[in-house]
Amino acid sequence: MIAALPSIVSRLRLKQLRLLIALDEQGSLHRAAEQVSISQPGATKALHEIETTFAAELFIRSSQGLQPNDLGRCVIRYARLIHSDLAHLREEMVGILQGHGGRLSVGVIMGAVPLLMRGLSRLRRKQPELSVEIVEDTSARLLGLIDEGRLDLAICRSSVSRRPDAYDCLTLHEEQLAVVAHPNHPMADASALALDDLNGYRWVIYPANMPMRQLLEREFSEASLEFPRYPLETASTFTTLSLLQEDPELVAVMPLSVARFSERFGMIRRLPLELRSRSEPYGVIARRGSSLSPAARLLLEELQSESSSALAAER
């Protein structure tokens, strides 16, 4: 039985986590002890205390040294995360004390990447020493990172959560979608297309229950067509573009902003098929009641400005 959380929190020390990381890197208690500047007896005692704290053996002892078992690998992974978080904490504190810079972690769904890039470019011109981590993923996963405190902000949809009221959301943009393919796709030069014209081609689509997958399912249903069989499923922009490059007969749906960006570089062609449905708007999400850092507030202002400019241009 693994020890209870209060027991772990009260007994675990940061120097013990450093020893775990060193053991993973060195594979030897002697070399790990040297790396963290303690004696070998001290390292032996610390390892015993760590395993006692978790109430579990974390390493396999052999003549070749120490090898982490499954539990050990799990603990080491989180030890590295904690060490990384502390490094980020110090970096942000230094930025606050110096009155500039700092650190910002922001998540983004694929369709909002161009908007985020424009907002970040403007922000970094004002805050050149700002360190930024960008995580592209699905709305559901980004909300999970918001819950864990690993993201300051996320540009996504809170509606996919079972607790949408747990977040503050500033709506930014209603997402338009485009049907795209390789520039050499057989239908690339058509003057107009209906969904039925593409029914014989394989599709690259979003995973089940994602808003853009649901939109496409609705389009096929309203056209009384069977949803594409044997699709390729991915939420990755790069994977979608790579698949279209490899197979000129594939068809995909992607946000219009991403399609326009990719088309400028000759990677894809937008097909002349207008989808009647609209994906629900996305927005800037933060934990409800949380206090945004100065850098996060500045990014929020830039995103609002960029979103307003984009809406004005579309009109």
N, C-alpha and C positions, 0 to 999 in steps of 0.2 A: 504494500500500500504506500503510494507516494505521500509525503508529508503534506499537511494542510498549508494553505497559502500564508496565514499569519505567522506560522512557525518558520517558513522559508524566509519571509520578509524580515523577520526579527533577527535571523542568524546569519544570513548570507552577506558577505562583504565584497566590495569591488575588487580588492586585491585577489580574492579567490577566483573571481571571474577572469582576471588577467592570467592567472595560473592555468586555468582551463584552456584559454586560447593558446598559451605558450605550449602546453602539452600537445595540443592538436598540431601545432606547427613543428615541434621538435621530435615528438614520439618518444621522448626520454625524460624521466623525472629530473635527472641530473642537469641536462641542457635547459629544460624548462625553468628550473630553479635559478640557473645563471641568468636567463633572459629577464626574469622579474626581480633579480637581485635579492634572493633569499637563499639560505643554506638548504642543502638537500634534506636534512632532518626536518627543517621548517616546511619544505614543500610536501614531504610525506605526511606531516601532521595536517597541513592545510587541505590536502586531498582527502584525507580521512574525514575532516570536518565537513567538507563539501558533500561527500557521499552520505554522511550522517544527517546533514541538513535536509537532503532530498529523500532520505530513507531508501536509497537505491544505489546499487553499484553502477558506475558510469564507465568503467574501463575494464578491458580484458588484460590481465597480467600474464606476460609470457617472457621467455628468455630474450626475445627481441625487443622488449620494452612494453609500453602501454599503448593499447589501441582502444579508442572509444567504441562502446557498443551502441545499439540503437538509441538508448536513453542518453548516453553520453553525447552522441552527435546532435541530438535535439537540444540538450543543455548548452553545448558549445555554440550552436547556431544563435541561440538567444543571447548568450554572453557577448557575441560579436555585435548583435543588434544594440544591446545596451551600451557597449563601448562606443559604437558609432553615434548613438543618440547623445551621449555625453560630449562627444567631440562637436556635434552640431550645436548643442546647448552652449558650449564655451564660445563657439564662433558667433552665435547670435548675441551673446552677452557682450562680447568685445565690440560688435557693431553698434549696439545700443549705447555703450559708454563713449564710443568715439563719435556718436551722432550721425553715423552714416553706415552704409553697407548692411550687414546683417545677413540673415538666411531666410529663404522662402521656399516652402514645399507646396506645389500646386498640382492637382490632378486634372485630367482633361479627357473627354471622349473624342473620338476621331473627328467628328464634324466640327468641333470647336477649335481644333488645332490652329488653323490659320488666324482666327480671331485672337487666340492666346499669344501667338507669335508676334502679332502686330502690337498688342498691348505690352508684352514684355520688352519689345525693342524700344518702345517709347520710355518705359520705366527704367531700363538699364542705361539709357542716355542720361537720365537724371540721377540714377544711383549706380554708377559704374562699378562699385565695389560690392554690389549685391551678389550673393551666391544663391543660385536657383536650382532646385530639383524639380524636374517635370516627370510626372507619371501618366502615361496614356493607358487607359483601360476602359472597361465597361462601367456604366453608372453604378451598378450593384457593388462592384469591387471598390470603386472609388469611395462610395459612401462608407464601406467597411473601414477604409483607411482614415476617413474623417472621424469615425467613431473611436478609432484607436489613438487619435491625436497625431497621426503621422503625416497628415496634410493640413496646411493652413486653410486652403480653399480648394474647391473642385468645381470645374465647369461640367455639369452633368444634369441628370434629371432625378429629383427626389421621389418621384412617383413610383419608382421601382422598389422603394423600401416599404416594409410593413409598417414603418413608423415615419411617414413623411413629415409629420408635425414636429419631429425631433430636430429639424433643420431650419435655418433661416435661408431663404432663397430669393435672390434678385433675378427675375426673369430677364434674359438678354435678347433671345433671338428665336424666332420660329424657323426650324430647320427645313430647308427645301432639299429634295433628293433628286438625283440624276441617275439615269440608266447609262452605263458606260461599257466600253469594250476596247480591245486592241485596235489601233488605227487601221489594221488590215482585216478587221472582222468583215464577213460577207455583207453585213447590213450597215457598214459604216457610212456608205455614200447614199443611203436611202433618203428620200425627201421627207417621208413621214412613215411612222410605224405604229402598229397597234400591238398590244401585249401578245396577242395570238401569233404574231409574226415571229416572236422570239421563243415560242413554246417548244421548239425542237432543239434548242441549245441548252447546254449545261450552265448552271448559274453558280456564282460565288455569292453566298448569302450570310447574313448574321446568325449567330446561334439562337436557339429557341428562347422565346420570352423577351428578347430584346425589342425595344420599340420599333426599330427599322425592319426587323424580321416580321413583326406583327403587321406593320403597314403593307409589306409586300404580300403577305398572306391574304390581307383584306383586298388588295388589288386583284389578285388571281380569283378570289371568291366572287367578287362583284362582276368579273368578266366571265364567270361560269367556266373557268379553266382549272384543270388540275394543277396543284402546286408542283413546281419542278421536282422530279425524282432524282435521287443520287446527287444532291448538291454538294458543293465544297463549302464548309462552314468555318468562318473565322471572324473575329472582331478586330483584326490587325490591319491597319492601312498598308503597311509594307508588304504583308503577305498577300493581300488582295491585288496590289499592283504587280507583284512578282508573278502571281498566277496568271494574270492577264497578259503579261509579257511572254510567259512560257507557252500559253495556249491561245492563239488568236481567235478561237471560236467560242471562248467563254464570254459570259455576260455577267455584269455585277451592278449592284445598286450602291451608291455612296453619296454622302452629303454633297450638295452642289458646290459649296466652297472648296472642298477637297478636289472635286472633279475639275473645277476651273483651274486650280493650281497645277494639277497633274497634266492637264491638257496643254498648258503653256509650254511644258517641257517635252511635248510630243509623246508622252507615255500612253495616253489613252485618247479615245474620241467619245464625246457625248453622243448618244444615239437619239434620234428625233422622236422620242416617246415621252409624253408628259404624263406623270403619275397624278391621278386626281386627288389622292389622299395626301395629307400633310402630317409630318411627324410632330409630336408635341414639342413645345418650346423647351429649350434647356436654359439653365441659369447658373449663377455663381452660388455655390452651396457652402455653408459653414455650419458648425454645430450651434444649435439654438442657445443664445445667451452667452456664447463664448466671446472673449475679447480679442479682436484682431490685432496682430502686430502692426507697427507702422508700415512695414513693407507690404503686408497684405492689404491694408487700407489703400495704399497708393496704387497697387495693382488693380484693385476694385474700381478705383476712379478711372484708370486707363481703359479698363474693359468696358465700362459704361460709355465712355467717350467713343471708343471704337465701334461699339454696337450701334450707337446713335448715328454715326457716320455711315455705317453699312446700310442701315435702314433708309436713310436719306438718299443714298445712291441708288437703291433698288426702286425707289419711287420715281 
